[in-house]
Amino acid sequence: MTDSKLDDVLVLIPARMASTRLPGKPLADICGLPMIVQVAKRAQEAAIGRVVVAVDDQQVFDTVSAAGFEVVMTRRDHQSGSDRIFEALTKIDPDGKAKIVVNVQGDLPTIDPETMRAALRPLDNEAVDIGTLTTEIDNEEDKTAPHIVKVVASPLSDSRLRALYFTRTTAPYGDGPLYHHIGLYAYRRAALERFVSLGPSTLEKRESLEQLRALEAGMRIDVEIVDTVPLGVDTPADLEKARRILSAKAN
């Protein structure tokens, strides 16, 4: 990726304090650093563009700032991460210099920087509005688990799919691979602007999957296939696992 391309990319990390399963999640300690700072470090290591954390709490703002990362305050009443990153985008880049916005969830402290880079690859095709990620499901229980979102897609190459639908049920029917969707997105700026202006769609509300809004509106989502699903920290058990992973990497 050239330096000029780097200038076009903005990595936004939404961090929300109101977690019911893991209170104060962004500030949870992982190997001596708050989780949100660990995520910002992974984004910095990816070296794909400017990194900014979008927060809704003064303590998190101060913590991220003290760690040396750029941070912006956003409203607390956003319904989704995409709404939060759009507010952040309008505040920190009002002149529209960033052409691509990468949305990295603030609870992925162990994510491989290469996984972030992979989300950008589908946007090499000018026809693609949004890039995202998936991995093939190899666990039989995951194939039927409703919390595992599946992407139904047409293959474009050995490493890329074109998304036709996202669902919590087991799909598609018949023999062949099933794919676990990973909720990390690279938006063209115009696509993000359009997306947040649309409001929740019929299938989005039915499946509780925000990305269906884009498909229902005729937007194109291509999906890069990666090897593993990054650990999302939602529970105390997840937090302990993240600590073990990063501790092992440090040693």
Backbone hydrogen bonds in HBPLUS format (Angstrom, degrees):
<---DONOR---> <-ACCEPTOR-->    atom                        ^
c    i                          cat <-CA-CA->   ^        H-A-AA   ^      H-
h    n   atom  resd res      DA  || num        DHA   H-A  angle D-A-AA Bond
n    s   type  num  typ     dist DA aas  dist angle  dist       angle   num
A0005-LYS N   A0002-THR O   3.09 MM   3  5.16 120.4  2.46  95.7 110.3     1
A0006-LEU N   A0002-THR O   3.00 MM   4  6.38 151.1  2.08 147.0 155.5     2
A0007-ASP N   A0003-ASP O   3.08 MM   4  6.41 147.1  2.19 146.0 153.6     3
A0008-ASP N   A0005-LYS O   2.93 MM   3  5.11 139.5  2.10 102.1 114.4     4
A0009-VAL N   A0006-LEU O   3.14 MM   3  5.34 155.0  2.21 106.4 113.7     5
A0099-LYS N   A0008-ASP O   2.73 MM  91  5.07 137.6  1.91 126.8 140.0     6
A0100-ILE N   A0008-ASP O   3.00 MM  92  6.10 159.0  2.04 159.1 155.2     7
A0010-LEU N   A0100-ILE O   2.91 MM  90  6.27 156.0  1.96 156.7 164.4     8
A0102-VAL N   A0010-LEU O   2.85 MM  92  6.17 161.8  1.88 150.2 156.5     9
A0011-VAL N   A0050-ARG O   2.69 MM  39  5.89 173.5  1.69 173.7 175.0    10
A0052-VAL N   A0011-VAL O   2.86 MM  41  6.21 160.3  1.90 171.2 177.8    11
A0012-LEU N   A0102-VAL O   2.82 MM  90  6.04 161.8  1.85 162.7 168.6    12
A0104-VAL N   A0012-LEU O   3.07 MM  92  6.29 160.7  2.11 153.0 159.0    13
A0013-ILE N   A0052-VAL O   2.97 MM  39  6.36 153.3  2.04 151.9 158.7    14
A0054-ALA N   A0013-ILE O   2.86 MM  41  5.81 159.3  1.91 130.1 137.0    15
A0015-ALA N   A0054-ALA O   2.80 MM  39  5.99 156.2  1.86 166.9 162.3    16
A0019-SER N   A0017-MET O   2.80 MM   2  5.84 132.0  2.03 114.1  98.7    17
A0027-LEU N   A0024-GLY O   3.00 MM   3  5.77 144.5  2.13 126.2 135.1    18
A0028-ALA N   A0025-LYS O   3.07 MM   3  5.23 166.8  2.08 114.3 118.5    19
A0036-ILE N   A0026-PRO O   2.99 MM  10  4.94 168.2  2.01 146.2 142.3    20
A0035-MET N   A0028-ALA O   2.83 MM   7  5.51 131.3  2.07 141.3 155.4    21
A0030-ILE N   A0033-LEU O   2.76 MM   3  5.36 161.1  1.80 148.5 154.4    22
A0033-LEU N   A0030-ILE O   3.19 MM   3  5.36 162.2  2.22 108.7 114.2    23
A0037-VAL N   A0034-PRO O   2.99 MM   3  5.37 128.2  2.27 107.8 121.3    24
A0038-GLN N   A0034-PRO O   3.08 MM   4  6.48 151.7  2.16 151.9 160.7    25
A0038-GLN N   A0035-MET O   3.04 MM   3  5.02 116.0  2.47  94.9 110.8    26
A0039-VAL N   A0035-MET O   3.00 MM   4  6.36 153.8  2.07 153.7 160.6    27
A0040-ALA N   A0036-ILE O   3.04 MM   4  6.26 158.1  2.09 139.6 145.7    28
A0041-LYS N   A0037-VAL O   2.90 MM   4  6.13 148.5  2.00 145.1 153.7    29
A0042-ARG N   A0038-GLN O   3.06 MM   4  6.39 151.9  2.14 144.9 151.7    30
A0043-ALA N   A0039-VAL O   2.98 MM   4  6.34 155.5  2.04 151.3 158.3    31
A0044-GLN N   A0040-ALA O   2.89 MM   4  6.12 151.6  1.97 144.5 152.6    32
A0045-GLU N   A0041-LYS O   2.90 MM   4  6.13 153.6  1.97 147.3 154.4    33
A0046-ALA N   A0042-ARG O   3.04 MM   4  6.32 134.5  2.25 138.5 150.2    34
A0046-ALA N   A0043-ALA O   3.19 MM   3  5.09 129.1  2.46  91.1 104.4    35
A0047-ALA N   A0044-GLN O   3.15 MM   3  5.45 141.5  2.30 104.1 114.0    36
A0053-VAL N   A0070-GLU O   3.01 MM  17  6.38 163.9  2.03 142.5 145.4    37
A0072-VAL N   A0053-VAL O   2.90 MM  19  6.32 152.8  1.97 164.2 169.0    38
A0055-VAL N   A0072-VAL O   2.97 MM  17  6.27 162.5  2.00 164.4 169.7    39
A0074-THR N   A0055-VAL O   2.68 MM  19  5.75 150.4  1.77 163.5 172.1    40
A0061-PHE N   A0057-ASP O   2.96 MM   4  6.22 159.6  2.00 151.2 157.9    41
A0062-ASP N   A0058-GLN O   2.88 MM   4  6.12 164.8  1.90 154.1 156.5    42
A0063-THR N   A0059-GLN O   2.99 MM   4  6.14 153.5  2.06 143.1 150.6    43
A0064-VAL N   A0060-VAL O   2.93 MM   4  6.11 168.6  1.94 158.8 160.4    44
A0065-SER N   A0061-PHE O   2.97 MM   4  6.10 164.3  2.00 151.8 156.8    45
A0066-ALA N   A0062-ASP O   2.91 MM   4  5.99 156.3  1.97 143.1 149.6    46
A0067-ALA N   A0063-THR O   3.15 MM   4  6.34 135.3  2.36 137.2 148.3    47
A0067-ALA N   A0064-VAL O   3.15 MM   3  5.14 130.2  2.41  94.2 107.6    48
A0069-PHE N   A0064-VAL O   3.23 MM   5  5.75 164.6  2.26 154.3 150.0    49
A0068-GLY N   A0065-SER O   2.97 MM   3  5.24 157.9  2.02 107.4 114.2    50
A0084-ARG N   A0080-SER O   3.25 MM   4  6.58 153.4  2.32 141.6 148.9    51
A0085-ILE N   A0081-GLY O   2.90 MM   4  6.20 160.2  1.94 153.4 158.0    52
A0086-PHE N   A0082-SER O   3.03 MM   4  6.14 145.0  2.15 138.7 148.0    53
A0087-GLU N   A0083-ASP O   3.10 MM   4  6.38 157.7  2.15 146.6 151.5    54
A0088-ALA N   A0084-ARG O   3.02 MM   4  6.28 162.3  2.05 148.5 153.7    55
A0089-LEU N   A0085-ILE O   2.80 MM   4  5.95 153.6  1.87 142.0 149.5    56
A0090-THR N   A0086-PHE O   3.04 MM   4  6.30 160.7  2.08 150.9 154.3    57
A0091-LYS N   A0087-GLU O   3.16 MM   4  6.40 140.8  2.32 143.2 153.7    58
A0091-LYS N   A0088-ALA O   3.13 MM   3  5.16 127.1  2.42  95.6 109.5    59
A0092-ILE N   A0088-ALA O   2.96 MM   4  6.15 164.6  1.98 161.1 164.0    60
A0093-ASP N   A0089-LEU O   2.92 MM   4  5.53 145.3  2.04 146.5 152.8    61
A0096-GLY N   A0093-ASP O   3.14 MM   3  5.65 167.1  2.16 116.6 120.4    62
A0189-ARG N   A0099-LYS O   2.81 MM  90  5.14 162.6  1.84 139.0 136.3    63
A0101-VAL N   A0187-TYR O   2.80 MM  86  5.12 160.0  1.84 150.3 156.9    64
A0187-TYR N   A0101-VAL O   2.74 MM  86  5.12 166.8  1.76 154.7 151.2    65
A0103-ASN N   A0185-TYR O   2.72 MM  82  5.24 158.7  1.76 157.9 165.1    66
A0185-TYR N   A0103-ASN O   3.36 MM  82  5.24 150.5  2.45 139.0 142.0    67
A0233-VAL N   A0107-ASP O   2.94 MM 126  5.27 162.0  1.97 147.6 153.6    68
A0111-ILE N   A0108-LEU O   3.33 MM   3  5.54 171.2  2.33 113.9 115.7    69
A0115-THR N   A0112-ASP O   2.81 MM   3  5.32 138.6  1.98 115.3 127.0    70
A0116-MET N   A0113-PRO O   3.11 MM   3  5.25 121.8  2.47  98.5 112.1    71
A0117-ARG N   A0113-PRO O   3.16 MM   4  6.56 158.3  2.21 148.7 154.4    72
A0118-ALA N   A0114-GLU O   2.99 MM   4  6.22 145.3  2.12 141.8 150.9    73
A0119-ALA N   A0116-MET O   3.16 MM   3  5.57 136.8  2.36 106.6 116.8    74
A0120-LEU N   A0117-ARG O   3.10 MM   3  5.63 149.3  2.19 112.8 121.1    75
A0121-ARG N   A0118-ALA O   3.17 MM   3  5.48 143.4  2.31 106.0 115.6    76
A0123-LEU N   A0120-LEU O   2.99 MM   3  5.66 143.8  2.12 120.0 129.8    77
A0124-ASP N   A0121-ARG O   2.98 MM   3  5.63 166.2  2.00 124.5 126.8    78
A0125-ASN N   A0122-PRO O   3.22 MM   3  6.07 167.8  2.23 119.7 122.8    79
A0128-VAL N   A0125-ASN O   3.03 MM   3  5.72 167.9  2.05 124.2 128.1    80
A0129-ASP N   A0220-ARG O   2.99 MM  91  5.23 144.9  2.12 131.0 142.0    81
A0188-ARG N   A0129-ASP O   3.08 MM  59  5.76 153.1  2.15 175.5 170.6    82
A0130-ILE N   A0220-ARG O   3.10 MM  90  6.45 153.5  2.17 157.8 162.2    83
A0222-ASP N   A0130-ILE O   3.09 MM  92  6.56 149.5  2.19 165.3 170.8    84
A0131-GLY N   A0186-ALA O   2.80 MM  55  4.90 164.5  1.82 144.4 149.7    85
A0186-ALA N   A0131-GLY O   2.80 MM  55  4.90 156.7  1.85 145.9 149.1    86
A0132-THR N   A0222-ASP O   3.07 MM  90  6.50 144.0  2.21 151.6 160.8    87
A0224-GLU N   A0132-THR O   2.88 MM  92  6.29 162.8  1.91 156.1 151.4    88
A0182-ILE N   A0133-LEU O   2.95 MM  49  5.16 173.0  1.96 135.3 133.1    89
A0134-THR N   A0224-GLU O   2.98 MM  90  6.24 138.3  2.16 158.3 155.8    90
A0226-VAL N   A0134-THR O   2.81 MM  92  6.10 164.4  1.84 169.5 174.1    91
A0135-THR N   A0180-HIS O   3.09 MM  45  5.38 145.9  2.21 137.1 147.4    92
A0180-HIS N   A0135-THR O   2.81 MM  45  5.38 164.8  1.83 168.2 162.8    93
A0137-ILE N   A0178-LEU O   2.81 MM  41  5.61 172.6  1.81 153.3 154.2    94
A0142-ASP N   A0139-ASN O   3.10 MM   3  5.38 122.6  2.45 103.1 117.0    95
A0143-LYS N   A0140-GLU O   3.19 MM   3  5.35 138.1  2.37  99.8 110.9    96
A0144-THR N   A0141-GLU O   3.23 MM   3  5.78 152.2  2.32 111.9 118.5    97
A0148-ILE N   A0145-ALA O   3.14 MM   3  5.54 157.9  2.19 111.5 118.4    98
A0181-HIS N   A0149-VAL O   2.73 MM  32  5.49 168.9  1.74 153.5 157.3    99
A0150-LYS N   A0167-THR O   2.77 MM  17  5.34 171.2  1.78 169.2 166.0   100
A0167-THR N   A0150-LYS O   2.92 MM  17  5.34 157.8  1.97 150.5 157.7   101
A0151-VAL N   A0179-TYR O   3.08 MM  28  5.66 149.0  2.18 136.2 145.6   102
A0152-VAL N   A0165-TYR O   2.79 MM  13  5.08 167.6  1.80 149.4 153.1   103
A0164-LEU N   A0152-VAL O   2.78 MM  12  5.63 167.6  1.80 156.6 157.0   104
A0165-TYR N   A0152-VAL O   3.12 MM  13  5.08 149.0  2.22 145.7 145.1   105
A0154-SER N   A0162-ARG O   2.94 MM   8  5.17 152.7  2.01 146.4 146.1   106
A0162-ARG N   A0154-SER O   2.75 MM   8  5.17 156.1  1.81 148.0 156.3   107
A0156-LEU N   A0160-ARG O   2.86 MM   4  5.43 171.5  1.87 144.0 143.4   108
A0157-SER N   A0160-ARG O   3.20 MM   3  5.16 152.7  2.28 143.7 138.5   109
A0225-ILE N   A0159-SER O   2.80 MM  66  5.03 169.0  1.81 142.8 143.3   110
A0161-LEU N   A0223-VAL O   2.83 MM  62  4.99 154.7  1.89 143.6 152.2   111
A0223-VAL N   A0161-LEU O   2.77 MM  62  4.99 166.6  1.79 144.8 148.7   112
A0163-ALA N   A0221-ILE O   2.88 MM  58  5.53 154.3  1.94 159.1 167.6   113
A0184-LEU N   A0182-ILE O   2.83 MM   2  5.83 140.9  1.98 106.7  95.4   114
A0191-ALA N   A0188-ARG O   2.90 MM   3  5.14 120.6  2.26 103.4 119.4   115
A0192-LEU N   A0188-ARG O   2.99 MM   4  6.37 156.1  2.05 160.4 167.6   116
A0193-GLU N   A0189-ARG O   2.98 MM   4  6.25 164.3  2.01 156.1 160.2   117
A0194-ARG N   A0190-ALA O   3.02 MM   4  6.19 158.2  2.07 142.5 148.4   118
A0195-PHE N   A0191-ALA O   2.81 MM   4  5.93 160.0  1.85 147.5 154.1   119
A0196-VAL N   A0192-LEU O   3.06 MM   4  6.26 170.2  2.07 159.6 158.4   120
A0197-SER N   A0194-ARG O   3.11 MM   3  5.16 131.1  2.36  97.5 111.2   121
A0198-LEU N   A0195-PHE O   3.26 MM   3  5.55 153.1  2.34 106.4 113.8   122
A0205-LYS N   A0201-SER O   3.04 MM   4  6.22 159.9  2.08 149.5 153.4   123
A0206-ARG N   A0202-THR O   3.08 MM   4  6.32 151.3  2.16 142.5 151.1   124
A0207-GLU N   A0203-LEU O   2.91 MM   4  5.99 166.5  1.93 154.5 156.3   125
A0208-SER N   A0204-GLU O   2.73 MM   4  5.32 125.1  2.03 136.7 151.1   126
A0209-LEU N   A0204-GLU O   3.12 MM   5  4.91 141.7  2.27 127.6 137.0   127
A0212-LEU N   A0209-LEU O   3.22 MM   3  5.98 160.0  2.26 119.3 124.6   128
A0213-ARG N   A0210-GLU O   3.05 MM   3  5.79 155.4  2.12 119.4 125.7   129
A0214-ALA N   A0211-GLN O   3.20 MM   3  5.56 129.7  2.47 103.7 114.2   130
A0216-GLU N   A0212-LEU O   2.87 MM   4  6.04 164.8  1.89 155.0 159.1   131
A0217-ALA N   A0213-ARG O   3.14 MM   4  6.27 135.1  2.36 135.3 146.5   132
A0217-ALA N   A0214-ALA O   3.15 MM   3  5.14 129.6  2.41  94.1 107.6   133
A0219-MET N   A0214-ALA O   2.93 MM   5  5.22 157.3  1.98 157.4 149.9   134
A0218-GLY N   A0215-LEU O   2.98 MM   3  5.11 161.1  2.02 108.2 112.8   135
A0239-LEU N   A0235-THR O   3.01 MM   4  6.34 153.9  2.08 150.1 157.9   136
A0240-GLU N   A0236-PRO O   3.04 MM   4  6.35 155.9  2.09 148.2 153.3   137
A0241-LYS N   A0237-ALA O   3.07 MM   4  6.33 153.4  2.15 144.0 151.4   138
A0242-ALA N   A0238-ASP O   2.89 MM   4  6.19 156.6  1.94 152.0 158.2   139
A0243-ARG N   A0239-LEU O   3.00 MM   4  6.28 154.4  2.07 147.3 154.2   140
A0244-ARG N   A0240-GLU O   3.04 MM   4  6.32 153.3  2.11 145.1 151.8   141
A0245-ILE N   A0241-LYS O   2.97 MM   4  6.25 159.1  2.01 151.6 157.1   142
A0246-LEU N   A0242-ALA O   3.02 MM   4  6.22 174.0  2.02 157.2 157.9   143
A0247-SER N   A0243-ARG O   2.93 MM   4  5.89 149.4  2.03 141.4 150.6   144
A0248-ALA N   A0244-ARG O   2.97 MM   4  6.07 155.4  2.03 144.6 150.6   145
A0249-LYS N   A0245-ILE O   3.07 MM   4  6.37 152.2  2.15 144.5 152.2   146
A0250-ALA N   A0246-LEU O   2.99 MM   4  6.14 150.5  2.08 141.4 149.0   147
A0251-ASN N   A0247-SER O   3.16 MM   4  6.38 135.7  2.36 138.6 149.6   148
